[in-house]
């Protein structure tokens, strides 16, 4: 099944999660471990990213814009083919692109500019074999009613969702930004988008917590979750084992992407991170 058919069949079924990881890796059910390049891998080229992640036992990557890897919409078709080939020949799946495009501006011209950049990333994802791109809200503009911003942001996401569907590329709105990272607000934006090719990227924020639990926030956003960022697993203030249990119960079998700080020993840190991830993911 090609990627466009894959997304269409998922949308028709109305499933909250579409299987990616098991089919891609040949591994069994359950979710899998990947990494974003922000910040730990930001100074590595593509070949080094692949080598380091393979050595640490990771399975996937999300390439964030502006980093040394240089995989941006500006690269040529020949370079896109090379990037696709490098990942296809490796154990690491190129899953997504972390863009910084955002649609909260009250200025229609600015939103259209951001949409054009996002469409270019959709094209890049299509050409390099990635399945999605991440959009990044950055709070509410001053002097504009929140409901109006929610509606205009949702409308832009809907338009981008249409474009992505035509290319076989999903659109994931990161739960991010002051105010916009509040799960009820993120859910309202996704409802306003109203497009089955538009989902959420869970971001493991403090705003997820209600009386120390993420269950209520997770249940609210569960219908849209297509990707998941996880952060410092040693930080016990966030209930990682509960989150992992909720992901398993939801039959989420995509990727959890490590989004962590820089380290002077990135390869050693990633091996440690995978060991901790494995323990926290263990059923008790």
N, C-alpha and C positions, 0 to 999 in steps of 0.2 A: 504494500500500500504506500503510495507517495504521501508527502507531508500534507498536501492540500486535501486529499481524500481523508487523511487521518483526522484533521481538524474538523472537516465537514461531518464525518460520521460521529465524532464526539459531540458536536453541537446538536445534531439531530437527536442523539440519545439523551441529551440534557445532563450528562454526567458531570459532577463537580470536579473530578480529576480524570485526566487522560493518561494512560500508561505511557511512560517514556523510558524509564530507567531499565526495567527488566528486559525489555525488547532490545535495548541498545547494548547492554553489557552481557546478556546471557545469564545474569544472576537471578536469584529467586525473588519472591515477593518482598515487599518492604521498601522503605526509602533508602537513599544512597547518599554518599558524601562527596561533595564537590567544594570548590572554593571560588570566590570572586577574586579578582586581582587587586582590589582595593582593600587594604593598603600593603599587605604582606608581599605581594608579587608584582607590585607596580613598576619595579625597576628591571624586570626580566623581559627578554624577547620571547617569541612564541616557542622556540625550540627549548629554551630553558624552563619555561612554565611547564611544558609537557614533561620534561625530564624530572623536575622536582616533584610534580604531583604524582607521576608514576612511581617514583621512589618512595613516596610516603603512603602509597596505597589509596590515593584518591581516585575518583572516577570521572569527574567533570569539571568544567570551568565556565564562569561568566566573565567575559572580558569587558572591563570598564573603559570608557572613553578617556582619552588624554594620557594614557600610560605608555610605557616604553615599547610594549608589544606593537604599537602602531597600526593595529587593525581598525581602521577608520573608514568612513564612507568615501574618503578621497583616494583610496588605493585602487589600482588598476584591476581589470578583469584577470590578468595573468597572476597578479599577487593574490587575488581572491581564490583562484584555483589552487595556488600553492598552499594557502592557509587551510583550505578544505582538505587537501591531500595530506598535509602534515597531521591533522587530527584524525583523519580516517585511518592512517597507518599506525596510530598510537593507541594506547589504552584509555586515553582521555577524550571524553566527548565535549565538543564545543556546543554548549546548550543555548547560550544567550549572550546578549550585549547589554551592559549597564550604561544606559544613556543618562544624561542630565537634562533631557527635555522635560518641560513642565508647562502646564496650560492654565495656571491660575491668574494670569494677567488680565485685567479688564480691557486691555487694548487688543482689538481684534487683529490688527496687523502683527502684533507680537505673537499672538497665539498661532497665527498662520505661519509665521517664520519658524516657530517651534515645531509645528506640524510637518513642515517641509524637511527639517532636520530629521525628525522621527521617521518619515517615509524613506529617507536615505538609509537609515539604519535598518529598516525592514528589508530594503533591497540587499544590503550587505549580509544580513542574516540569511536571506534566501540563497545568495550566491555562495556562501561559505558553509552551508549545511546546519546553521543554528535553527532552533525551533521558536525562539522568542526574543523580544526586546523589552527592557525594563524602562518605564517612565517614572519620573521622580517628582512628586508634588513638593512644594516648598512653602507651605503655610498659606494664609489668607492675605490678600492685599488690603492695605488700610483704606478705610472709607467705603468699602464695598460690602453690601450685605452678604453674609456667608452663603445663604441659599442661592443667590445669583451666581457666586463663584462656583458652587457645587454644580449648578446646571451648565454653566459654560465649560467647565472642566469636563463634565460628562459628555457634552456634545462633541468636544474635540476628541475624546477617547473613542466615541462611537465612529466618528469619521476615520480615525486611524485604524480602528478595528476592522472596518470595511476594507481598507487598503491592505492590511495585513492578511486578511482572509484570502484575498486574491493572490497572495504570494505564498500562502501556506505558512505564515509566521504569526504567532500569538503575541498579544500585547498585554504586558503585566504591569499594573500600577503598584509601585512600592508603597507600603504603608509608612509614610515618611512626612516629615515637616511639622513645625509647630501648629497645632490645631488639626492639620490634615492627617496626622498620625493617630488621632483618636479613632479607635475602631468604628464607632457609630458614624463618624464623618466619612471615613474611608468607604464604609458600606453605602452611604448615601451617594457618594460620587459614582461608585460602581453601578448602583441602581439607576442613576441618571444616565450613565453610559448605555445601559440596556443592550449590550452586544455580547453574544456568546463567545466571540473571539477575544474578549477583553476580560482579564482575570486580575488577581491580586498576587503580589509578592509579600508574603508575611515577613516582617522585618525584626521580630524579637525586641520590641521596644518596651520601655518602662510603662508606657501608656496602655499596654496590653493587660496590666495587672489589675485585678479587682479582688481586694482582700487577699492578696498574695497568690491568686490563681489566674491562669490565662484561659480557663475553660469558657467563660461567658464570651470573651472577645473572639476566641477561636470559633465557637459555634456561630457567632454573628457573621464572620467572614468566610466560614468553611465553603459555602457554595462557589466562591470565586478563587480559592487558593490554587495557583498553578506553579508557584515557586516559593522557596522559603530561605531566607537569610538567617543564619545563626551567628552569634557573636562569641564572647568570651565564656566558654563553657565552665571555666573555673569560678565564675562569678555566681555564687550560690543565692544571690538575691533573686535571680530569675529561675522559675521552676522548670528546668530543662527536662527532667524525667517526665513531668506531667505533659509538657508539650510533645515529647516524642511518643508518649502513650496516645495522645489525642490524634497525632498523625497516623499512627498504626491503626487506631480504631476507625479512622476515616478512609482506610485503605489507600493512603497516599503513598505512591511508589515512584515519585519523582526524586528530586535532589534537595538536600539541605546544603546550602552554600556557606562555607565559613567566611565571615567578614570580620577580620581581626586586625589588630595593630601590627606595625612593623616589628621585625625581630632581627637581631644580629646573626641568628642561626635559624634561618627560615626552614631549612630541611629538617633539622632536629625538632623545631617547634611543631611542624606539621605532623610528624610521626607521633609526637606526644598528643596532639590534638585528636588524631584519629583514635588513639587508644582510649582517651577520655570519652569521645563520642560513642565508641563501641560499648563502653561500660554504661553510659547513661541511656543508651538505646536498648539495653538488656531488659527483657521482661522480668518483673519481680513478682 
